[in-house]
């Protein structure tokens, strides 16, 4: 992996230098290109995709991680109603067997 830099123009007109890690083969191809604007645009697109992926991973945790931290998700009400109904039917069947 090679770190390559690009210049990103922000909404207010200011420029910001950003970097992206690209594999060796891609880095060689980009360095051979003469159109530096194309290279810059490619690196900016890669940077934006990396930031989207980062924010998704940052704000999304797995159910197992949530349970390990003590967070329990509430069951949907439809499922809860079905469970209660099934349990009550089981109790009725058990009572009928006993009598």
N, C-alpha and C positions, 0 to 999 in steps of 0.2 A: 504494500500500500504506500502510496506517495501522496504527500500533502501538496495540493495545488491551490493557488490563490486567484480570486476574481474580485472585480470591483462592482459592487451592487449600488445602484442609485436608489435612494430612499424617496418616499413620497414628498418630502419637503425640499428635494433637490440636492441634499447632501449625499456624499459618497461614503461608502463603508467597505472596507476590505474584508472579505470572508474567505474561508478555506474549506476545502472538501478533500476527503481521502478517496483516491481512485486507485484502481489496481495498476500494476506496472505496464501492462499492455496498452490500456487506455491512455495512461500518461504519455507513453511514447508516441501514440498516434496524435494526441492533442499537441504535443510539442512540435511535431512535424508539420502541422497545419500552418499555413501562412496567414489565414484570416483570423486575426486575434480577436475580433469582435464575436465571431462564431464560437471560438474557444471560451471566451468570457461568458457568453450566453449559455453554453452547455454547462459550465461550472456553476452558474447561478441557478439553473434548473435543478442540477444535482443537489445543490445546497438547500433549495426550497423543499425538495422531496425528503431530504434527510431531516429537516426541521419538522415537517409534517409527521414523519414517522416517530421522531423523538417526542413530540407533544402527545401523540396517540399513546405511546408506551408509558409516558409519564402520568397520564390521566386515566389509564385503564389498567386495573389489576385483575388477577384471576380470582375466581370464586374461592379457590383453596387458600390463596393468600389472605383474602378477607376473613375467612373462617379462622385461620391461624391467629389473626389479630383480634379475634373476639367479635367480629361483626357478623351478625346473622341476618340473612335476607328474609323478608316476609314472603310467605307463599301467596300466590295470586288468590283472590277471593273465590274464584270458580273452583280451583283445586281444593281449597280449604272446605268449601261447602260439600264437594263430592266426598272428601275424606270423612267429614262428620256424618254425612248420610250413610256411607258405607259402614262406619263403626256402629251407628245406631241399628242398622239392619243386622249386623253380626250379633249384637246384643239380643235382639229380638229372636233370632234363630237359636241362640244358645239357651234362652229362656224356654223356648218351645221344646228343645231337646230334654231339658231338665224335668219338665212337667209331664 
